[in-house]
């Protein structure tokens, strides 16, 4: 349950950051050039392709480098190892 909540929260943040005129008045996109954002999830196939389109739009608007990492069926192990390694 906690894993799903984290994934949903990440997806919402990315979606909101890539939509400047859906919620409230238009805002200036943040300048994230030189920043790398990595999203780890278990999506594949069409889900992954659709989410990659969102990540690409986010990168284009912010200048950030965005990577999608497939976490497979054991996402908690991947996240814990990344956190442990800094």
MIVOTOR-466946 format. One record per residue: residue number from 1; residue in three letters; z, x, y negated of N, C-alpha, C in turn. Coordinates in pm, whole numbers, plus 32768, in hexadecimal, padded with zeros to 4 digits. Atoms other than C-alpha are relative to their C-alpha. Layout:
REM MIVOTOR-466946
<node num="NUM" residuo="ALA" n_w="Z" n_u="X" n_v="Y" ca_w="Z" ca_u="X" ca_v="Y" c_w="Z" c_u="X" c_v="Y"/>
...
***
This chain:
REM MIVOTOR-466946
<node num="1" residuo="UNK" n_w="8000" n_u="8052" n_v="8077" ca_w="8000" ca_u="8000" ca_v="8000" c_w="8000" c_u="8057" c_v="7F82"/>
<node num="2" residuo="UNK" n_w="7FF9" n_u="7FA9" n_v="8076" ca_w="8059" ca_u="8116" ca_v="7F0A" c_w="7F7B" c_u="8048" c_v="7FEA"/>
<node num="3" residuo="UNK" n_w="8080" n_u="7FBA" n_v="800B" ca_w="7F13" ca_u="81CD" ca_v="7F55" c_w="7F98" c_u="7FA5" c_v="7FC0"/>
<node num="4" residuo="UNK" n_w="805F" n_u="805F" n_v="8039" ca_w="7E47" ca_u="8097" ca_v="7F06" c_w="801C" c_u="7FEA" c_v="7F6C"/>
<node num="5" residuo="UNK" n_w="7FDD" n_u="8014" n_v="808C" ca_w="7F07" ca_u="8064" ca_v="7DC0" c_w="7FD2" c_u="8075" c_v="7FAA"/>
<node num="6" residuo="UNK" n_w="802C" n_u="7F8A" n_v="804A" ca_w="7EBC" ca_u="81C9" ca_v="7D53" c_w="7F69" c_u="7FFE" c_v="7FEF"/>
<node num="7" residuo="UNK" n_w="8092" n_u="8004" n_v="8009" ca_w="7D4B" ca_u="81A1" ca_v="7DA2" c_w="7FD1" c_u="7F95" c_v="7F9E"/>
<node num="8" residuo="UNK" n_w="8025" n_u="806A" n_v="805D" ca_w="7D37" ca_u="8058" ca_v="7CE8" c_w="801C" c_u="802B" c_v="7F71"/>
<node num="9" residuo="UNK" n_w="7FDD" n_u="7FD3" n_v="8086" ca_w="7DE9" ca_u="80F0" ca_v="7BBC" c_w="7F9B" c_u="8066" c_v="7FCD"/>
<node num="10" residuo="UNK" n_w="8062" n_u="7F9B" n_v="8028" ca_w="7CFA" ca_u="8219" ca_v="7BB4" c_w="7F7B" c_u="7FBD" c_v="7FDF"/>
<node num="11" residuo="UNK" n_w="807E" n_u="8045" n_v="8018" ca_w="7BCC" ca_u="8134" ca_v="7BCE" c_w="8003" c_u="7FB3" c_v="7F7C"/>
<node num="12" residuo="UNK" n_w="7FF3" n_u="804C" n_v="807D" ca_w="7C4C" ca_u="805A" ca_v="7AB1" c_w="7FF9" c_u="805C" c_v="7F88"/>
<node num="13" residuo="UNK" n_w="8001" n_u="7FA2" n_v="8070" ca_w="7C8A" ca_u="8185" ca_v="79D0" c_w="7F73" c_u="8033" c_v="7FE7"/>
<node num="14" residuo="UNK" n_w="8088" n_u="7FCC" n_v="8010" ca_w="7B2F" ca_u="8211" ca_v="7A10" c_w="7FA4" c_u="7F94" c_v="7FC9"/>
<node num="15" residuo="UNK" n_w="8055" n_u="806D" n_v="8030" ca_w="7A8B" ca_u="80BF" ca_v="79DD" c_w="801A" c_u="7FE1" c_v="7F6D"/>
<node num="16" residuo="UNK" n_w="7FE0" n_u="801E" n_v="808B" ca_w="7B43" ca_u="807A" ca_v="7899" c_w="7FD4" c_u="8070" c_v="7FA3"/>
<node num="17" residuo="UNK" n_w="8029" n_u="7F8E" n_v="8054" ca_w="7AFB" ca_u="81D6" ca_v="7816" c_w="7F69" c_u="8003" c_v="7FEB"/>
<node num="18" residuo="UNK" n_w="8092" n_u="7FFD" n_v="800C" ca_w="7988" ca_u="81A2" ca_v="7853" c_w="7FC7" c_u="7F84" c_v="7FBA"/>
<node num="19" residuo="UNK" n_w="802E" n_u="807B" n_v="8042" ca_w="7975" ca_u="804D" ca_v="77A7" c_w="803B" c_u="7FFA" c_v="7F74"/>
<node num="20" residuo="UNK" n_w="7FC9" n_u="7FFA" n_v="8086" ca_w="7994" ca_u="8060" ca_v="7630" c_w="7FFE" c_u="7F7C" c_v="7FB5"/>
<node num="21" residuo="UNK" n_w="8005" n_u="807B" n_v="804E" ca_w="7942" ca_u="7EFF" ca_v="75C6" c_w="8028" c_u="7F83" c_v="804D"/>
<node num="22" residuo="UNK" n_w="7FD3" n_u="8073" n_v="7FB3" ca_w="79D1" ca_u="7E1F" ca_v="76D5" c_w="8089" c_u="7FD3" c_v="7FCF"/>
<node num="23" residuo="UNK" n_w="7F78" n_u="8021" n_v="8029" ca_w="7B3B" ca_u="7E2C" ca_v="7662" c_w="8013" c_u="802C" c_v="7F70"/>
<node num="24" residuo="UNK" n_w="7FE6" n_u="7FE1" n_v="808C" ca_w="7B6E" ca_u="7E18" ca_v="74EC" c_w="7F87" c_u="803C" c_v="7FBB"/>
<node num="25" residuo="UNK" n_w="806E" n_u="7FC9" n_v="804E" ca_w="7A9E" ca_u="7EBC" ca_v="73DF" c_w="7FCF" c_u="8084" c_v="803C"/>
<node num="26" residuo="UNK" n_w="8033" n_u="7F81" n_v="7FCD" ca_w="79BE" ca_u="7FE4" ca_v="7431" c_w="8057" c_u="8075" c_v="7FD4"/>
<node num="27" residuo="UNK" n_w="7FB0" n_u="7F8A" n_v="8020" ca_w="7A74" ca_u="812F" ca_v="743B" c_w="7FAD" c_u="807D" c_v="801D"/>
<node num="28" residuo="UNK" n_w="8046" n_u="7F82" n_v="7FE8" ca_w="7A04" ca_u="8297" ca_v="7436" c_w="8028" c_u="8037" c_v="8088"/>
<node num="29" residuo="UNK" n_w="7FE2" n_u="7FC6" n_v="7F7E" ca_w="79E9" ca_u="8331" ca_v="758E" c_w="8046" c_u="8086" c_v="7FED"/>
<node num="30" residuo="UNK" n_w="7FB9" n_u="7F81" n_v="800E" ca_w="7AD8" ca_u="8453" ca_v="75C2" c_w="7FA4" c_u="8075" c_v="8021"/>
<node num="31" residuo="UNK" n_w="804B" n_u="7F87" n_v="7FE2" ca_w="7A4A" ca_u="85B2" ca_v="75C1" c_w="804D" c_u="804C" c_v="806B"/>
<node num="32" residuo="UNK" n_w="7FBE" n_u="7FBD" n_v="7F90" ca_w="7AA8" ca_u="863C" ca_v="7715" c_w="7FAE" c_u="8075" c_v="8034"/>
<node num="33" residuo="UNK" n_w="8051" n_u="7F8D" n_v="7FD8" ca_w="79AD" ca_u="875A" ca_v="771D" c_w="805D" c_u="8070" c_v="802D"/>
<node num="34" residuo="UNK" n_w="7FAE" n_u="7F94" n_v="7FCA" ca_w="7A3B" ca_u="8873" ca_v="77EF" c_w="806E" c_u="7FCF" c_v="805E"/>
<node num="35" residuo="UNK" n_w="7F9C" n_u="803B" n_v="7FA8" ca_w="7B1C" ca_u="8783" ca_v="78B1" c_w="7FBE" c_u="7FD7" c_v="8082"/>
<node num="36" residuo="UNK" n_w="8032" n_u="802D" n_v="7F7F" ca_w="7AEB" ca_u="8744" ca_v="7A22" c_w="805B" c_u="7F92" c_v="8036"/>
<node num="37" residuo="UNK" n_w="7FB9" n_u="8070" n_v="7FC5" ca_w="7B50" ca_u="85F9" ca_v="7ABC" c_w="7FD1" c_u="7FF4" c_v="8090"/>
<node num="38" residuo="UNK" n_w="8024" n_u="8011" n_v="7F73" ca_w="7B5B" ca_u="85DA" ca_v="7C34" c_w="803C" c_u="7F7D" c_v="8031"/>
<node num="39" residuo="UNK" n_w="7FD4" n_u="807F" n_v="7FC9" ca_w="7B6F" ca_u="8485" ca_v="7CD9" c_w="7FF5" c_u="800B" c_v="8097"/>
<node num="40" residuo="UNK" n_w="7FFF" n_u="7FFE" n_v="7F6E" ca_w="7BD4" ca_u="847B" ca_v="7E46" c_w="8014" c_u="7F72" c_v="8032"/>
<node num="41" residuo="UNK" n_w="7FF7" n_u="8087" n_v="7FCA" ca_w="7B9B" ca_u="833B" ca_v="7F09" c_w="7FBE" c_u="7FFE" c_v="808A"/>
<node num="42" residuo="UNK" n_w="8037" n_u="800E" n_v="7F78" ca_w="7B25" ca_u="82B7" ca_v="8057" c_w="7F7D" c_u="7FB4" c_v="8003"/>
<node num="43" residuo="UNK" n_w="807C" n_u="804C" n_v="8004" ca_w="79E8" ca_u="8209" ca_v="7FE1" c_w="7F8D" c_u="804F" c_v="803C"/>
<node num="44" residuo="UNK" n_w="807A" n_u="7FC3" n_v="7FCA" ca_w="789E" ca_u="8249" ca_v="808C" c_w="7F8F" c_u="7F9C" c_v="7FEF"/>
<node num="45" residuo="UNK" n_w="8074" n_u="8058" n_v="8006" ca_w="7741" ca_u="81B9" ca_v="8092" c_w="7FEB" c_u="7FC4" c_v="7F77"/>
<node num="46" residuo="UNK" n_w="801E" n_u="8046" n_v="807C" ca_w="76F3" ca_u="80B5" ca_v="7F89" c_w="8076" c_u="8003" c_v="7F9F"/>
<node num="47" residuo="UNK" n_w="7F8B" n_u="7FFA" n_v="8058" ca_w="7859" ca_u="80AE" ca_v="7F04" c_w="8005" c_u="8085" c_v="7FB6"/>
<node num="48" residuo="UNK" n_w="7FFC" n_u="7F7C" n_v="803F" ca_w="784B" ca_u="8223" ca_v="7EC5" c_w="7F8F" c_u="800E" c_v="7F9A"/>
<node num="49" residuo="UNK" n_w="8071" n_u="7FF7" n_v="805D" ca_w="76F2" ca_u="820E" ca_v="7E24" c_w="801D" c_u="7FB4" c_v="7F7E"/>
<node num="50" residuo="UNK" n_w="7FDF" n_u="8050" n_v="8077" ca_w="7766" ca_u="80FA" ca_v="7D39" c_w="806C" c_u="8043" c_v="7FAD"/>
<node num="51" residuo="UNK" n_w="7F95" n_u="7FBE" n_v="804A" ca_w="78A2" ca_u="81B4" ca_v="7CDD" c_w="7FCE" c_u="8081" c_v="7FC0"/>
<node num="52" residuo="UNK" n_w="803A" n_u="7F86" n_v="8039" ca_w="77DD" ca_u="82F5" ca_v="7CA8" c_w="7FB5" c_u="7FE0" c_v="7F7F"/>
<node num="53" residuo="UNK" n_w="8044" n_u="8029" n_v="807B" ca_w="770D" ca_u="8238" ca_v="7BA6" c_w="8064" c_u="7FF0" c_v="7F8E"/>
<node num="54" residuo="UNK" n_w="7F97" n_u="800D" n_v="8066" ca_w="7850" ca_u="81E6" ca_v="7AEC" c_w="802E" c_u="808B" c_v="7FD4"/>
<node num="55" residuo="UNK" n_w="7FD4" n_u="7F78" n_v="8021" ca_w="78BF" ca_u="8352" ca_v="7AFF" c_w="7F96" c_u="8048" c_v="7FAC"/>
<node num="56" residuo="UNK" n_w="806C" n_u="7FC1" n_v="804D" ca_w="776B" ca_u="83C6" ca_v="7A7F" c_w="7FFE" c_u="7FCD" c_v="7F6F"/>
<node num="57" residuo="UNK" n_w="7FFC" n_u="8039" n_v="8087" ca_w="7782" ca_u="82D7" ca_v="7955" c_w="8078" c_u="8038" c_v="7FB3"/>
<node num="58" residuo="UNK" n_w="7F88" n_u="7FC7" n_v="803F" ca_w="78E4" ca_u="8354" ca_v="790C" c_w="7FE4" c_u="808F" c_v="7FD4"/>
<node num="59" residuo="UNK" n_w="8020" n_u="7F75" n_v="8021" ca_w="7869" ca_u="84BD" ca_v="7916" c_w="7FA0" c_u="8007" c_v="7F89"/>
<node num="60" residuo="UNK" n_w="8062" n_u="7FFE" n_v="806D" ca_w="7743" ca_u="846F" ca_v="7831" c_w="8041" c_u="7FDC" c_v="7F7A"/>
<node num="61" residuo="UNK" n_w="7FC1" n_u="802C" n_v="807D" ca_w="7821" ca_u="83C3" ca_v="7730" c_w="806A" c_u="8060" c_v="7FCD"/>
<node num="62" residuo="UNK" n_w="7F8D" n_u="7FAD" n_v="8028" ca_w="793E" ca_u="84BE" ca_v="772F" c_w="7FE4" c_u="8095" c_v="8003"/>
<node num="63" residuo="UNK" n_w="801B" n_u="7F71" n_v="7FF1" ca_w="78A0" ca_u="860C" ca_v="778A" c_w="8051" c_u="8042" c_v="806D"/>
<node num="64" residuo="UNK" n_w="7FAF" n_u="7FC9" n_v="7F94" ca_w="7995" ca_u="8638" ca_v="78A8" c_w="7FA9" c_u="801D" c_v="807A"/>
<node num="65" residuo="UNK" n_w="803D" n_u="7FE9" n_v="7F7E" ca_w="792E" ca_u="86CA" ca_v="79F4" c_w="804E" c_u="7FAA" c_v="8063"/>
<node num="66" residuo="UNK" n_w="7FBD" n_u="805D" n_v="7FA6" ca_w="7979" ca_u="85C2" ca_v="7AFC" c_w="7FD0" c_u="801B" c_v="808E"/>
<node num="67" residuo="UNK" n_w="801F" n_u="7FEA" n_v="7F73" ca_w="798B" ca_u="8600" ca_v="7C72" c_w="803E" c_u="7F91" c_v="8053"/>
<node num="68" residuo="UNK" n_w="7FCC" n_u="8060" n_v="7F9E" ca_w="79B3" ca_u="8500" ca_v="7D86" c_w="801A" c_u="804D" c_v="8080"/>
<node num="69" residuo="UNK" n_w="7FDD" n_u="7FC0" n_v="7F82" ca_w="7A68" ca_u="8580" ca_v="7EBA" c_w="801E" c_u="7F94" c_v="8066"/>
<node num="70" residuo="UNK" n_w="7FE6" n_u="8060" n_v="7F95" ca_w="7A57" ca_u="84B6" ca_v="7FFA" c_w="807D" c_u="802C" c_v="804A"/>
<node num="71" residuo="UNK" n_w="7F80" n_u="7FDF" n_v="7FC3" ca_w="7BB7" ca_u="84AD" ca_v="8081" c_w="8009" c_u="7FDC" c_v="8093"/>
<node num="72" residuo="UNK" n_w="7FFC" n_u="8027" n_v="7F74" ca_w="7B5F" ca_u="8423" ca_v="81D6" c_w="806E" c_u="7F9B" c_v="801A"/>
<node num="73" residuo="UNK" n_w="7F99" n_u="8060" n_v="7FD8" ca_w="7C5F" ca_u="835B" ca_v="8292" c_w="808D" c_u="8030" c_v="7FE5"/>
<node num="74" residuo="UNK" n_w="7F7A" n_u="7FC9" n_v="8014" ca_w="7D81" ca_u="843B" ca_v="8233" c_w="8011" c_u="802F" c_v="7F6F"/>
<node num="75" residuo="UNK" n_w="7FF8" n_u="7FE0" n_v="808E" ca_w="7D84" ca_u="842F" ca_v="80B7" c_w="8088" c_u="8037" c_v="7FD7"/>
<node num="76" residuo="UNK" n_w="7F7E" n_u="7FC8" n_v="8028" ca_w="7EFE" ca_u="8468" ca_v="809A" c_w="800E" c_u="8095" c_v="8021"/>
<node num="77" residuo="UNK" n_w="7FFA" n_u="7F73" n_v="7FDB" ca_w="7EDC" ca_u="85B6" ca_v="8150" c_w="7FB1" c_u="8054" c_v="7F9C"/>
<node num="78" residuo="UNK" n_w="8052" n_u="7FBA" n_v="8062" ca_w="7DC3" ca_u="8621" ca_v="8066" c_w="8049" c_u="800B" c_v="7F7A"/>
<node num="79" residuo="UNK" n_w="7FBB" n_u="8000" n_v="8082" ca_w="7E85" ca_u="85BC" ca_v="7F2E" c_w="807C" c_u="8058" c_v="8003"/>
<node num="80" residuo="UNK" n_w="7F87" n_u="7FAD" n_v="7FF6" ca_w="7FC9" ca_u="865D" ca_v="7FA4" c_w="7FDE" c_u="8095" c_v="8003"/>
<node num="81" residuo="UNK" n_w="8025" n_u="7F72" n_v="7FFB" ca_w="7F18" ca_u="87A5" ca_v="7FF1" c_w="7FCF" c_u="8030" c_v="7F78"/>
<node num="82" residuo="UNK" n_w="802E" n_u="7FDB" n_v="8087" ca_w="7E6E" ca_u="87A4" ca_v="7E9B" c_w="8074" c_u="800F" c_v="7F9F"/>
<node num="83" residuo="UNK" n_w="7F8B" n_u="7FF9" n_v="8058" ca_w="7FB6" ca_u="875E" ca_v="7DEB" c_w="8052" c_u="807D" c_v="801F"/>
<node num="84" residuo="UNK" n_w="7FB1" n_u="7F8C" n_v="7FD8" ca_w="806A" ca_u="886C" ca_v="7EB2" c_w="7FBF" c_u="8082" c_v="7FD2"/>
<node num="85" residuo="UNK" n_w="8044" n_u="7F86" n_v="8028" ca_w="7F5F" ca_u="896B" ca_v="7E56" c_w="7FEB" c_u="8009" c_v="7F69"/>
<node num="86" residuo="UNK" n_w="8008" n_u="7FFD" n_v="8092" ca_w="7F73" ca_u="8912" ca_v="7CE6" c_w="7F82" c_u="7FC5" c_v="7FCC"/>
***
